Amino acid sequence: MKFRRRSGNAARDEVFINLASLIDVIFVLLLFFVVTTTFSRPTQLKVELPEAVSGTPPEASEIKQLDLAIDASGHYALNGQNLVNSDLPTLMAAMQKESAGDNSLPLVITADGKTTHQSVVTAMDAAGKLGFSHLRITTVEAQAAKP
């Protein structure tokens, strides 16, 4: 089959793609990603906690007080009795029972140096929610390393 060619000076139709709308869509997508992207870098701080160099031991008194001890694993002991759970409701119930509702008693918190800060904050939160206002945090003087 033989095809005829066009003859003459007829202008060919050029194929043209309109890129204006494509550029608009890409610009909107770029703005969307810039606005919704968060640029955060997680960092860690190494905190060295202070140690007690000198201090005065607490005075021996006949006033009843609550002694809350926190061990290295975050377990609580109130006046020498270990608590079953280490959560806030258990701690609050034990403090309420031991103080017999008297929130004017002094509360002494003694925490191990290797316990988490969350355990100490939970103890202070329990004391605050029960209305204890006389709060002490005790420290133990660091022992010198033996050669």
DSSP file (Angstrom, degrees, kcal/mol; ACC not computed):
  #  RESIDUE AA STRUCTURE BP1 BP2  ACC     N-H-->O    O-->H-N    N-H-->O    O-->H-N    TCO  KAPPA ALPHA  PHI   PSI    X-CA   Y-CA   Z-CA
    1    1 A M              0   0    0      0, 0.0     2,-0.5     0, 0.0     0, 0.0   0.000 360.0 360.0 360.0 134.0    0.0    0.0    0.0
    2    2 A K        -     0   0    0      2,-0.0     2,-0.3     0, 0.0     0, 0.0  -0.889 360.0-154.4-109.2 126.0    1.4    3.3   -1.0
    3    3 A F        -     0   0    0     -2,-0.5     2,-0.4     1,-0.0     0, 0.0  -0.738  15.2-128.1 -98.2 146.2    0.7    6.4    1.1
    4    4 A R        -     0   0    0     -2,-0.3     2,-0.3     3,-0.0     3,-0.0  -0.733  17.4-135.1 -93.1 140.7    0.7    9.8   -0.3
    5    5 A R        -     0   0    0     -2,-0.4     2,-0.3     1,-0.1    -1,-0.0  -0.637  25.2-107.9 -89.0 150.4    2.8   12.5    1.2
    6    6 A R        -     0   0    0     -2,-0.3     2,-0.4     4,-0.0    -1,-0.1  -0.542  36.2-158.9 -74.9 140.0    1.4   15.9    1.8
    7    7 A S        +     0   0    0     -2,-0.3     2,-0.2     2,-0.0     3,-0.1  -0.868  43.2  45.7-118.2 155.6    2.8   18.4   -0.5
    8    8 A G  S    S-     0   0    0     -2,-0.4    -2,-0.0     1,-0.1     0, 0.0  -0.562  95.3 -62.3 110.7-175.2    2.9   22.1   -0.1
    9    9 A N        +     0   0    0     -2,-0.2     2,-0.2     2,-0.0    -1,-0.1  -0.111  69.8 151.9-102.2  34.0    3.9   24.5    2.6
   10   10 A A        -     0   0    0     -3,-0.1     2,-0.2     1,-0.1    -4,-0.0  -0.489  48.5-118.1 -68.7 131.1    1.2   23.5    5.1
   11   11 A A        -     0   0    0     -2,-0.2     2,-0.2     1,-0.1    -1,-0.1  -0.487  24.9-125.8 -72.8 134.3    2.4   24.2    8.6
   12   12 A R        -     0   0    0     -2,-0.2     2,-0.6     1,-0.1    -1,-0.1  -0.548  22.9-113.5 -77.6 144.7    2.6   21.2   10.8
   13   13 A D        -     0   0    0     -2,-0.2     2,-0.3     1,-0.0    -1,-0.1  -0.704  31.5-140.4 -79.5 122.6    0.8   21.2   14.1
   14   14 A E        -     0   0    0     -2,-0.6     2,-0.5     1,-0.0    -1,-0.0  -0.610  12.2-124.6 -82.4 141.1    3.4   21.2   16.9
   15   15 A V        -     0   0    0     -2,-0.3     2,-0.4     2,-0.0    -1,-0.0  -0.773  34.8-177.3 -86.0 126.1    2.6   19.1   20.0
   16   16 A F        -     0   0    0     -2,-0.5     2,-0.5     2,-0.0    -2,-0.0  -0.992  17.1-155.4-131.4 131.1    2.8   21.3   23.0
   17   17 A I        -     0   0    0     -2,-0.4     2,-0.7     2,-0.0    -2,-0.0  -0.922  19.6-133.8-106.4 125.1    2.3   20.2   26.7
   18   18 A N        +     0   0    0     -2,-0.5     4,-0.3     1,-0.1     3,-0.2  -0.679  24.5 179.8 -79.8 114.6    1.2   23.0   29.0
   19   19 A L     >  +     0   0    0     -2,-0.7     4,-2.3     1,-0.2     5,-0.2   0.455  58.2  91.3 -95.7  -1.9    3.4   22.7   32.1
   20   20 A A  H  > S+     0   0    0      1,-0.2     4,-1.9     2,-0.2    -1,-0.2   0.921  89.9  44.6 -62.5 -44.4    1.9   25.6   34.1
   21   21 A S  H  > S+     0   0    0     -3,-0.2     4,-2.0     1,-0.2    -1,-0.2   0.869 112.0  53.3 -69.8 -34.3   -0.6   23.5   35.9
   22   22 A L  H  > S+     0   0    0     -4,-0.3     4,-2.2     2,-0.2    -2,-0.2   0.900 108.6  49.6 -65.2 -40.0    2.0   20.8   36.6
   23   23 A I  H  X S+     0   0    0     -4,-2.3     4,-2.2     1,-0.2    -2,-0.2   0.887 109.3  52.8 -65.3 -38.8    4.3   23.4   38.2
   24   24 A D  H  X S+     0   0    0     -4,-1.9     4,-2.1    -5,-0.2    -2,-0.2   0.916 109.8  47.6 -62.4 -43.2    1.4   24.7   40.3
   25   25 A V  H  X S+     0   0    0     -4,-2.0     4,-2.3     1,-0.2    -2,-0.2   0.912 112.1  49.3 -65.3 -43.1    0.7   21.2   41.7
   26   26 A I  H  X S+     0   0    0     -4,-2.2     4,-2.4     1,-0.2    -1,-0.2   0.887 110.0  52.0 -64.5 -38.5    4.4   20.5   42.5
   27   27 A F  H  X S+     0   0    0     -4,-2.2     4,-2.3     2,-0.2    -1,-0.2   0.907 109.9  48.4 -64.3 -41.5    4.6   23.9   44.3
   28   28 A V  H  X S+     0   0    0     -4,-2.1     4,-2.2     2,-0.2    -2,-0.2   0.909 112.1  49.2 -65.6 -41.8    1.6   23.0   46.4
   29   29 A L  H  X S+     0   0    0     -4,-2.3     4,-2.4     2,-0.2    -2,-0.2   0.903 109.7  52.0 -63.3 -40.7    3.0   19.6   47.2
   30   30 A L  H  X S+     0   0    0     -4,-2.4     4,-2.2     1,-0.2    -2,-0.2   0.927 110.5  47.6 -61.5 -45.4    6.3   21.2   48.2
   31   31 A L  H  X S+     0   0    0     -4,-2.3     4,-2.3     1,-0.2     5,-0.2   0.898 110.2  53.3 -62.4 -39.9    4.6   23.6   50.5
   32   32 A F  H  X S+     0   0    0     -4,-2.2     4,-2.2     1,-0.2    -2,-0.2   0.938 111.1  44.9 -60.8 -47.3    2.6   20.8   52.1
   33   33 A F  H  X S+     0   0    0     -4,-2.4     4,-1.1     1,-0.2    -1,-0.2   0.858 112.8  51.1 -68.3 -34.7    5.7   18.7   52.8
   34   34 A V  H  < S+     0   0    0     -4,-2.2    -1,-0.2    -5,-0.2    -2,-0.2   0.910 113.7  44.3 -67.4 -41.4    7.6   21.7   54.2
   35   35 A V  H  < S+     0   0    0     -4,-2.3    -2,-0.2     1,-0.2    -1,-0.2   0.880 117.6  43.2 -72.3 -37.7    4.8   22.7   56.5
   36   36 A T  H  < S+     0   0    0     -4,-2.2     2,-0.3    -5,-0.2    -1,-0.2   0.589  92.1  97.2 -88.4  -8.9    4.1   19.2   57.8
   37   37 A T     <  -     0   0    0     -4,-1.1     2,-0.5    -5,-0.2    -4,-0.0  -0.618  60.6-152.1 -82.4 136.6    7.7   18.0   58.3
   38   38 A T        -     0   0    0     -2,-0.3     2,-0.9     2,-0.1    -2,-0.1  -0.921   1.5-155.4-108.2 133.8    9.1   18.2   61.7
   39   39 A F        +     0   0    0     -2,-0.5     2,-0.4     2,-0.0    -2,-0.0  -0.808  33.4 150.0-108.9  89.9   12.8   18.7   62.1
   40   40 A S        -     0   0    0     -2,-0.9    -2,-0.1     2,-0.0     0, 0.0  -0.964  30.9-159.0-124.5 141.1   13.7   17.3   65.5
   41   41 A R        -     0   0    0     -2,-0.4     2,-0.2     2,-0.0    -2,-0.0  -0.954  20.5-134.5-117.4 112.0   16.9   15.8   66.6
   42   42 A P        -     0   0    0      0, 0.0     2,-0.3     0, 0.0    -2,-0.0  -0.475  30.4-174.6 -67.2 131.3   16.7   13.6   69.7
   43   43 A T        -     0   0    0     -2,-0.2     2,-0.4     2,-0.0    -2,-0.0  -0.878  16.2-145.4-125.2 157.7   19.5   14.3   72.0
   44   44 A Q        -     0   0    0     -2,-0.3     2,-0.4     2,-0.0     0, 0.0  -0.974   8.6-152.0-124.1 139.4   20.7   12.8   75.3
   45   45 A L        -     0   0    0     -2,-0.4     2,-0.7     2,-0.0    -2,-0.0  -0.900  10.6-140.1-108.7 137.3   22.2   14.7   78.2
   46   46 A K        -     0   0    0     -2,-0.4     2,-0.5     2,-0.0    -2,-0.0  -0.877  24.6-165.9 -95.9 117.2   24.6   13.1   80.6
   47   47 A V        -     0   0    0     -2,-0.7     2,-0.7     2,-0.0    -2,-0.0  -0.894  11.5-159.6-109.0 126.7   23.7   14.4   84.0
   48   48 A E        -     0   0    0     -2,-0.5    -2,-0.0     0, 0.0     0, 0.0  -0.928  20.0-141.5-104.4 116.0   26.0   14.0   86.9
   49   49 A L        -     0   0    0     -2,-0.7     2,-0.1     1,-0.1    64,-0.0  -0.469  19.6-109.4 -78.2 145.6   24.0   14.3   90.1
   50   50 A P        -     0   0    0      0, 0.0     2,-0.3     0, 0.0    -1,-0.1  -0.371  28.3-145.3 -71.9 153.1   25.5   16.2   93.1
   51   51 A E        -     0   0    0     -2,-0.1     2,-0.5    88,-0.0    90,-0.1  -0.874  23.7-103.3-116.5 152.4   26.5   14.3   96.2
   52   52 A A        +     0   0    0     88,-0.4    90,-1.0    -2,-0.3     3,-0.1  -0.629  34.3 178.3 -76.3 122.8   26.3   15.4   99.8
   53   53 A V        -     0   0    0     -2,-0.5     2,-0.3     1,-0.4    -1,-0.2   0.845  69.4  -4.5 -91.4 -42.3   29.8   16.4  101.0
   54   54 A S  S    S+     0   0    0      2,-0.0    -1,-0.4    87,-0.0     2,-0.3  -0.982  71.3 144.9-147.4 158.6   28.8   17.5  104.4
   55   55 A G        -     0   0    0     -2,-0.3    86,-0.0    -3,-0.1    -3,-0.0  -0.972  44.8 -94.4-178.6 171.0   25.6   17.8  106.3
   56   56 A T        -     0   0    0     -2,-0.3     3,-0.1     1,-0.0    -2,-0.0  -0.868  39.5-117.8-104.9 137.2   24.0   17.5  109.6
   57   57 A P        -     0   0    0      0, 0.0     3,-0.1     0, 0.0     2,-0.0  -0.369  43.2 -91.1 -67.2 151.9   22.2   14.3  110.6
   58   58 A P        -     0   0    0      0, 0.0     2,-0.2     0, 0.0     3,-0.0  -0.345  46.3-106.3 -64.8 144.6   18.5   14.6  111.3
   59   59 A E        -     0   0    0      1,-0.1     2,-0.5    -3,-0.1    -3,-0.0  -0.462  29.3-117.5 -72.9 140.2   17.7   15.3  114.9
   60   60 A A        +     0   0    0     -2,-0.2     2,-0.3    -3,-0.1    -1,-0.1  -0.662  47.4 167.9 -76.8 125.7   16.2   12.4  116.9
   61   61 A S        -     0   0    0     -2,-0.5     0, 0.0     2,-0.2     0, 0.0  -0.914  47.1-128.2-138.6 164.5   12.7   13.4  117.9
   62   62 A E  S    S+     0   0    0     -2,-0.3     2,-0.3     2,-0.1    -2,-0.0   0.454  73.6 113.9 -90.5  -2.9    9.7   11.9  119.4
   63   63 A I  S    S-     0   0    0      1,-0.1    -2,-0.2    42,-0.0     2,-0.1  -0.528  74.3-116.1 -72.5 132.7    7.4   13.4  116.7
   64   64 A K        +     0   0    0     -2,-0.3     2,-0.3    35,-0.0    -1,-0.1  -0.451  43.0 173.5 -67.8 138.7    5.9   10.7  114.5
   65   65 A Q        -     0   0    0     40,-0.2     2,-0.5    -2,-0.1    42,-0.2  -0.956  32.8-114.6-142.2 161.9    7.1   10.9  110.9
   66   66 A L  E     -a  107   0A   0     40,-2.5    42,-3.3    -2,-0.3     2,-0.6  -0.876  23.5-160.5-100.5 125.8    6.8    8.9  107.7
   67   67 A D  E     -a  108   0A   0     -2,-0.5    12,-3.4    40,-0.2     2,-0.6  -0.928   7.1-171.5-108.5 114.7   10.0    7.4  106.3
   68   68 A L  E     -aB 109  78A   0     40,-3.4    42,-3.0    -2,-0.6     2,-0.4  -0.926   3.2-168.9-109.1 116.4    9.7    6.5  102.7
   69   69 A A  E     -aB 110  77A   0      8,-3.1     8,-2.1    -2,-0.6     2,-0.5  -0.870   4.4-164.5-106.8 137.7   12.6    4.5  101.3
   70   70 A I  E     -aB 111  76A   0     40,-2.8    42,-2.1    -2,-0.4     6,-0.2  -0.984  11.6-150.6-121.7 122.4   13.1    3.9   97.6
   71   71 A D    >   -     0   0    0      4,-2.2     3,-1.7    -2,-0.5    41,-0.1  -0.239  35.6 -90.3 -86.4-179.9   15.5    1.2   96.5
   72   72 A A  T 3  S+     0   0    0      1,-0.3    44,-0.2     2,-0.1    -1,-0.1   0.768 125.8  51.8 -63.7 -27.6   17.6    1.0   93.3
   73   73 A S  T 3  S-     0   0    0     42,-0.1    -1,-0.3     2,-0.1    42,-0.0   0.448 121.1-104.2 -90.6   0.6   14.9   -0.8   91.4
   74   74 A G  S <  S+     0   0    0     -3,-1.7     2,-0.3     1,-0.3    -2,-0.1   0.612  70.3 144.8  91.7  13.3   12.2    1.7   92.3
   75   75 A H        -     0   0    0      1,-0.0    -4,-2.2     7,-0.0    -1,-0.3  -0.646  40.6-134.1 -86.9 144.4   10.3   -0.3   95.0
   76   76 A Y  E     -B   70   0A   0     -2,-0.3     7,-2.5    -6,-0.2     2,-0.4  -0.698  18.3-172.3-101.1 148.0    8.9    1.6   98.0
   77   77 A A  E     -BC  69  82A   0     -8,-2.1    -8,-3.1    -2,-0.3     2,-0.6  -0.966  10.0-158.9-135.8 121.1    9.1    0.9  101.7
   78   78 A L  E >  S-BC  68  81A   0      3,-2.3     3,-1.6    -2,-0.4   -10,-0.2  -0.900  77.7 -19.1-106.2 117.7    7.1    3.0  104.1
   79   79 A N  T 3  S-     0   0    0    -12,-3.4    -1,-0.2    -2,-0.6   -11,-0.1   0.867 130.7 -49.8  52.1  42.4    8.3    3.0  107.7
   80   80 A G  T 3  S+     0   0    0    -13,-0.4     2,-0.6    -3,-0.3    -1,-0.3   0.370 114.9 113.6  85.5  -4.4   10.2   -0.2  107.0
   81   81 A Q  E <   -C   78   0A   0     -3,-1.6    -3,-2.3     0, 0.0    -1,-0.2  -0.895  64.9-130.1-105.7 122.7    7.3   -2.1  105.4
   82   82 A N  E     -C   77   0A   0     -2,-0.6     2,-0.3    -5,-0.3    -5,-0.3  -0.414  21.0-127.6 -68.4 141.0    7.7   -3.0  101.7
   83   83 A L        -     0   0    0     -7,-2.5    -7,-0.1     1,-0.1    -1,-0.1  -0.637   8.4-132.3 -89.2 149.6    4.7   -2.0   99.5
   84   84 A V  S    S+     0   0    0     -2,-0.3     2,-0.3     6,-0.1    -1,-0.1   0.939  88.9  25.7 -67.0 -48.6    3.2   -4.6   97.2
   85   85 A N        -     0   0    0      2,-0.1    -9,-0.2    -3,-0.0    -2,-0.0  -0.771  66.1-140.5-115.0 159.9    3.1   -2.4   94.1
   86   86 A S        +     0   0    0     -2,-0.3     2,-0.2   -11,-0.1    -2,-0.0  -0.173  65.0 112.9-110.0  38.7    5.2    0.5   93.1
   87   87 A D  S  > S-     0   0    0      1,-0.1     4,-2.1    35,-0.0     5,-0.2  -0.662  77.6-106.7-109.3 168.4    2.4    2.6   91.6
   88   88 A L  H  > S+     0   0    0     -2,-0.2     4,-2.7     1,-0.2     5,-0.2   0.897 113.3  50.5 -62.9 -46.9    0.9    5.9   92.7
   89   89 A P  H  > S+     0   0    0      0, 0.0     4,-2.4     0, 0.0    -1,-0.2   0.905 112.2  48.0 -62.2 -38.7   -2.5    4.6   94.0
   90   90 A T  H  > S+     0   0    0      2,-0.2     4,-2.3     1,-0.2    -2,-0.2   0.924 113.5  47.7 -65.0 -43.3   -0.8    1.9   96.2
   91   91 A L  H  X S+     0   0    0     -4,-2.1     4,-2.4     1,-0.2     5,-0.2   0.913 112.6  48.6 -64.0 -42.9    1.7    4.5   97.5
   92   92 A M  H  X S+     0   0    0     -4,-2.7     4,-2.5     1,-0.2    -1,-0.2   0.905 111.3  49.8 -65.3 -40.2   -1.0    7.0   98.3
   93   93 A A  H  X S+     0   0    0     -4,-2.4     4,-2.3    -5,-0.2    -1,-0.2   0.910 112.1  47.8 -64.9 -41.2   -3.2    4.4  100.1
   94   94 A A  H  X S+     0   0    0     -4,-2.3     4,-2.6     2,-0.2     5,-0.2   0.904 113.1  47.7 -66.8 -40.6   -0.2    3.3  102.2
   95   95 A M  H  X S+     0   0    0     -4,-2.4     4,-2.1     2,-0.2     6,-0.2   0.895 112.7  49.3 -67.3 -38.8    0.7    6.9  103.1
   96   96 A Q  H  X>S+     0   0    0     -4,-2.5     5,-1.2    -5,-0.2     4,-0.8   0.908 114.4  45.1 -65.8 -41.3   -2.9    7.7  104.0
   97   97 A K  H  <5S+     0   0    0     -4,-2.3     3,-0.3     2,-0.2    -2,-0.2   0.915 114.6  47.5 -68.6 -43.3   -3.2    4.6  106.2
   98   98 A E  H  <5S+     0   0    0     -4,-2.6    -2,-0.2     1,-0.2    -1,-0.2   0.856 116.2  43.1 -69.0 -35.0    0.1    5.1  107.9
   99   99 A S  H ><5S-     0   0    0     -4,-2.1     3,-1.7    -5,-0.2    -1,-0.2   0.608  99.7-136.2 -86.2 -10.3   -0.5    8.8  108.6
  100  100 A A  T 3<5S-     0   0    0     -4,-0.8    -3,-0.2    -3,-0.3    -4,-0.1   0.846  70.6 -54.5  57.0  36.1   -4.1    8.1  109.7
  101  101 A G  T 3 <S+     0   0    0     -5,-1.2     2,-1.1    -6,-0.2    -1,-0.3   0.434 105.5 130.0  82.5  -1.2   -5.2   11.2  107.7
  102  102 A D    X   +     0   0    0     -3,-1.7     3,-0.9    -6,-0.2    -1,-0.2  -0.745  28.3 175.7 -89.9  98.9   -2.8   13.6  109.4
  103  103 A N  T 3   +     0   0    0     -2,-1.1    30,-0.8     1,-0.2    31,-0.4   0.320  66.8  78.7 -88.5  10.6   -1.1   15.3  106.6
  104  104 A S  T 3   +     0   0    0     28,-0.1    -1,-0.2    -5,-0.1    -2,-0.1   0.490  69.3 108.7 -90.3  -4.1    0.9   17.6  108.9
  105  105 A L  S <  S-     0   0    0     -3,-0.9    29,-0.4     1,-0.1     2,-0.2  -0.434  79.5-108.0 -69.1 145.4    3.3   14.8  109.7
  106  106 A P        -     0   0    0      0, 0.0   -40,-2.5     0, 0.0     2,-0.5  -0.531  28.9-149.2 -73.7 142.6    6.8   15.3  108.2
  107  107 A L  E     -ad  66 135A   0     27,-3.0    29,-2.9    -2,-0.2     2,-0.6  -0.961   6.9-162.0-115.3 124.5    7.6   12.9  105.3
  108  108 A V  E     -ad  67 136A   0    -42,-3.3   -40,-3.4    -2,-0.5     2,-0.6  -0.933   3.5-161.7-110.1 120.4   11.2   11.8  104.8
  109  109 A I  E     -ad  68 137A   0     27,-3.3    29,-2.3    -2,-0.6     2,-0.5  -0.904   8.0-177.4-104.4 121.2   12.2   10.4  101.4
  110  110 A T  E     -ad  69 138A   0    -42,-3.0   -40,-2.8    -2,-0.6     2,-0.4  -0.969  10.0-177.6-118.6 114.4   15.3    8.4  101.2
  111  111 A A  E     -a   70   0A   0     27,-0.6   -40,-0.2    -2,-0.5   -39,-0.1  -0.881  29.0-113.0-117.3 144.9   16.2    7.2   97.7
  112  112 A D    >   -     0   0    0    -42,-2.1     3,-1.4    -2,-0.4   -41,-0.0  -0.403  29.6-120.3 -66.0 148.6   19.0    5.1   96.4
  113  113 A G  T 3  S+     0   0    0      1,-0.3    -1,-0.1    -2,-0.1   -64,-0.1   0.705 111.7  49.9 -65.6 -19.4   21.5    6.9   94.2
  114  114 A K  T 3  S+     0   0    0      2,-0.1    -1,-0.3     0, 0.0     2,-0.1   0.342  84.9 110.7-103.5   5.9   20.7    4.5   91.3
  115  115 A T  S <  S-     0   0    0     -3,-1.4   -43,-0.1   -45,-0.2   -42,-0.1  -0.390  76.8 -97.6 -75.7 159.8   16.9    4.7   91.4
  116  116 A T    >>  -     0   0    0    -44,-0.2     4,-1.1     1,-0.1     3,-0.5  -0.422  21.0-125.7 -75.9 152.8   15.1    6.4   88.6
  117  117 A H  H 3> S+     0   0    0      1,-0.2     4,-2.8     2,-0.2     5,-0.2   0.822 108.4  66.8 -65.1 -29.8   14.0   10.0   89.0
  118  118 A Q  H 3> S+     0   0    0      1,-0.2     4,-2.5     2,-0.2    -1,-0.2   0.871  96.6  53.9 -60.5 -36.5   10.5    8.9   88.1
  119  119 A S  H <> S+     0   0    0     -3,-0.5     4,-1.8     2,-0.2    -1,-0.2   0.906 111.4  44.4 -65.2 -40.7   10.2    6.9   91.3
  120  120 A V  H  X S+     0   0    0     -4,-1.1     4,-2.3     2,-0.2    -2,-0.2   0.903 113.4  50.4 -69.8 -40.8   11.2   10.0   93.4
  121  121 A V  H  X S+     0   0    0     -4,-2.8     4,-2.5     1,-0.2    -2,-0.2   0.888 108.7  52.9 -65.1 -38.0    8.8   12.2   91.4
  122  122 A T  H  X S+     0   0    0     -4,-2.5     4,-2.4    -5,-0.2    -1,-0.2   0.907 109.4  49.2 -62.3 -41.5    6.0    9.7   92.0
  123  123 A A  H  X S+     0   0    0     -4,-1.8     4,-2.1     2,-0.2    -2,-0.2   0.911 113.0  46.3 -64.1 -42.4    6.6    9.7   95.7
  124  124 A M  H  X S+     0   0    0     -4,-2.3     4,-2.2     2,-0.2    -2,-0.2   0.859 111.4  52.8 -68.9 -34.0    6.6   13.6   95.8
  125  125 A D  H  X S+     0   0    0     -4,-2.5     4,-2.5     2,-0.2    -2,-0.2   0.908 108.6  49.6 -65.9 -42.4    3.4   13.6   93.6
  126  126 A A  H  X S+     0   0    0     -4,-2.4     4,-1.7     1,-0.2    -2,-0.2   0.912 111.5  49.1 -61.8 -42.7    1.7   11.2   96.1
  127  127 A A  H  X>S+     0   0    0     -4,-2.1     5,-2.5     1,-0.2     4,-0.6   0.906 112.0  48.6 -64.0 -41.3    2.7   13.4   99.0
  128  128 A G  H ><5S+     0   0    0     -4,-2.2     3,-0.7     1,-0.2    -2,-0.2   0.894 109.7  51.1 -66.5 -39.9    1.5   16.5   97.2
  129  129 A K  H 3<5S+     0   0    0     -4,-2.5    -1,-0.2     1,-0.2    -2,-0.2   0.811 110.9  48.9 -68.4 -29.1   -1.9   14.9   96.3
  130  130 A L  H 3<5S-     0   0    0     -4,-1.7    -1,-0.2    -5,-0.2    -2,-0.2   0.543 119.2-110.8 -87.0  -6.7   -2.4   13.9   99.9
  131  131 A G  T <<5 +     0   0    0     -3,-0.7     2,-0.4    -4,-0.6    -3,-0.2   0.621  58.7 158.2  91.9  13.8   -1.6   17.4  101.2
  132  132 A F      < +     0   0    0     -5,-2.5    -1,-0.3    -6,-0.2   -28,-0.1  -0.581  10.0 172.0 -72.0 128.1    1.8   16.7  102.9
  133  133 A S        +     0   0    0    -30,-0.8     2,-0.9    -2,-0.4    -1,-0.2   0.604  57.8  75.8-113.0 -16.9    3.7   20.0  103.1
  134  134 A H        +     0   0    0    -29,-0.4   -27,-3.0   -31,-0.4     2,-0.4  -0.819  64.2 164.6 -99.4  98.6    6.7   19.0  105.3
  135  135 A L  E     -d  107   0A   0     -2,-0.9     2,-0.4   -29,-0.2   -27,-0.2  -0.947  15.9-175.6-122.3 132.7    8.9   17.1  103.0
  136  136 A R  E     -d  108   0A   0    -29,-2.9   -27,-3.3    -2,-0.4     2,-0.5  -0.972  12.0-157.6-125.6 142.5   12.5   16.1  103.4
  137  137 A I  E     -d  109   0A   0     -2,-0.4     2,-0.2   -29,-0.2   -27,-0.2  -0.984  19.8-154.0-117.5 120.9   14.9   14.4  101.0
  138  138 A T  E     -d  110   0A   0    -29,-2.3   -27,-0.6    -2,-0.5     2,-0.3  -0.589   8.0-163.6 -97.3 156.6   17.8   12.7  102.8
  139  139 A T        -     0   0    0     -2,-0.2     2,-0.5   -29,-0.1   -27,-0.1  -0.904  14.6-133.2-131.0 160.9   21.2   11.9  101.4
  140  140 A V        -     0   0    0     -2,-0.3   -88,-0.4     3,-0.0     2,-0.1  -0.966  31.7-110.8-116.4 132.6   24.0    9.7  102.5
  141  141 A E        -     0   0    0     -2,-0.5   -88,-0.1     1,-0.1     2,-0.1  -0.388  38.6-110.2 -64.0 134.0   27.6   11.0  102.6
  142  142 A A        -     0   0    0    -90,-1.0     2,-0.3    -2,-0.1    -1,-0.1  -0.410  29.8-128.6 -67.3 136.0   29.7    9.4   99.9
  143  143 A Q        -     0   0    0     -2,-0.1     2,-0.2     1,-0.1    -1,-0.1  -0.644  23.7-110.6 -86.3 143.1   32.3    7.0  101.2
  144  144 A A        -     0   0    0     -2,-0.3     2,-0.2     1,-0.1    -1,-0.1  -0.482  37.6-106.3 -71.7 141.7   35.9    7.4  100.1
  145  145 A A        -     0   0    0     -2,-0.2    -1,-0.1     1,-0.1     0, 0.0  -0.487  31.7-130.3 -71.3 135.0   37.2    4.7   97.8
  146  146 A K              0   0    0     -2,-0.2    -1,-0.1     1,-0.1    -3,-0.0  -0.707 360.0 360.0 -88.2 135.8   39.6    2.3   99.5
  147  147 A P              0   0    0      0, 0.0    -1,-0.1     0, 0.0    -2,-0.0   0.497 360.0 360.0 -73.7 360.0   42.9    1.6   97.7
